[in-house]
């Protein structure tokens, strides 16, 4: 996903967020998602999901049993 997204995003397949999300991001089980853009809300990583965050998250990152790697900036 590139560009500006005005609300929340639910990632139910592998992918990359390179744009800006004005809401929250939810990563479903079994999905591998790279966030290199900006998330204005929170990121929720569900059990069995994988998140690689190299961008910026203004809110918090909640890990509910997934795998999270952060090399970017987390505001919350």
N, C-alpha and C positions, 0 to 999 in steps of 0.2 A: 504494500500500500504506500503510495506516495501522495503528496499534496496534503490538503487540510481536511480533516474529518471532524464534523461538528459535535459528535456525541460519543457514546461508548462503543467499543468494538469487542466482539467475541471471536476469538481465533479458534476455529474448530478444524483447522488444517495447518500444515506447515507453512511458514511464510515469513515475511520481513516487513517491518514498519519503518519506513524511512522518512515519512512526512511528520505531520503534527496531528495528535489526537487531543481534542478538547475535553474528553471525558476519561473514563477508565478503560483499561484493557484487561480482558479475562482470557487466559490461555487454558484451553480444555485438555483433558488427559490424552496422552499420545502425540501431542503436537510439539513441534520444535520451532520456536519463534525467535527471531533476532530483532531487537529494537535498537535502531541506530538513529532514530528521529527523536521527537519530543512527545512526552505524555504529560498532559496537564493534570491528570487525576492520579489514581492508584493503579498498580499492576497486581493482578491476582493470578498466581500460578497454581493450578490444581494438581492433585496427585497424579504422577506419571507424565506430567508435562515438562518441557524444558524451555528455559528462557535465557537468552544471552543479551544483556543490556549494555550497549556501548554508547548509547545516547543519554538523554536526560529525562528523569521522572520527577515531576514537581511534588507529587504526593509520596506515598509509601509503597513498598513491595511486600506483598503477603505471600508466603510460600506455604502451601497446604500439602506438602509431601512431594513436590516436584524438584527439579534440579535448576538452580539459578546461578548464573555467573555474571557478576557485575564489574565492569571496568569503566563505567560512565559515572554520572552524577545522580544522586538520589536526594531529593529535598526534604522528605518527611522522615 
